[in-house]
């Protein structure tokens, strides 16, 4: 029996390559800039993965360490109450 055509994926076109924000600006994430670090966190306070943030592996490691450091200094919350 043939598969229905709804199971196949349709590709609209080539995906655009996302560039790392920190590589293009030639800067590093800083723990003191809490508002910039919040952009890389979910609404629940978790660190977003690279696939969602578009940051390269090198800067994602630095970013996660800076977010954790800012949490210990009470600049960012560990969790957010819902």
C-alpha positions in Angstrom: 0.0 0.0 0.0 1.3 3.4 -0.9 2.0 6.0 1.7 -0.2 9.1 1.7 1.5 12.3 0.4 1.0 14.1 3.7 3.8 12.1 5.4 6.5 13.6 3.1 8.3 16.8 4.1 8.3 19.7 1.8 11.4 21.9 1.8 10.7 25.5 0.8 14.3 26.3 -0.1 17.8 26.5 1.3 18.0 27.5 4.9 19.8 30.7 5.8 23.0 30.2 7.7 22.8 31.9 11.1 25.9 33.6 12.3 27.0 33.8 15.9 26.2 37.2 17.4 29.4 37.3 19.4 31.6 36.3 16.5 30.2 39.1 14.2 30.5 41.7 17.0 33.9 40.3 18.1 32.8 40.5 21.8 32.3 38.1 24.6 29.2 37.7 26.9 29.6 39.5 30.2 28.0 38.4 33.5 27.4 42.1 34.4 25.1 42.7 31.4 22.1 40.8 32.8 19.6 42.2 30.2 21.7 40.8 27.3 22.0 37.4 29.1 18.2 37.2 29.5 17.8 37.0 25.7 19.5 33.6 25.8 17.3 32.2 28.6 13.8 30.8 28.4 10.8 32.4 30.2 11.3 29.8 32.9 14.9 30.8 33.5 16.6 27.9 31.7 19.5 28.4 29.3 18.4 28.0 25.7 20.3 25.5 23.5 22.5 26.5 20.5 19.9 25.6 18.0 17.6 28.2 19.4 20.1 31.0 20.2 22.2 30.7 17.0 25.4 31.0 19.0 28.5 29.0 18.0 29.8 26.2 20.3 32.7 28.3 21.7 30.5 31.2 22.7 27.7 29.0 24.0 30.1 27.5 26.6 31.2 31.0 27.6 27.6 32.2 27.7 26.4 29.4 30.0 29.3 30.0 32.4 28.5 33.7 32.5 24.8 33.0 33.1 25.6 30.7 35.9 28.0 33.2 37.4 25.4 36.0 37.2 22.9 33.7 39.0 25.3 33.2 41.9 25.8 37.0 42.1 22.0 37.4 42.2 21.9 39.3 38.9 19.7 36.6 37.3 17.1 34.3 39.0 17.7 30.6 39.2 14.0 30.0 38.6 11.0 32.1 37.7 7.7 31.7 39.6 4.7 31.1 37.4 
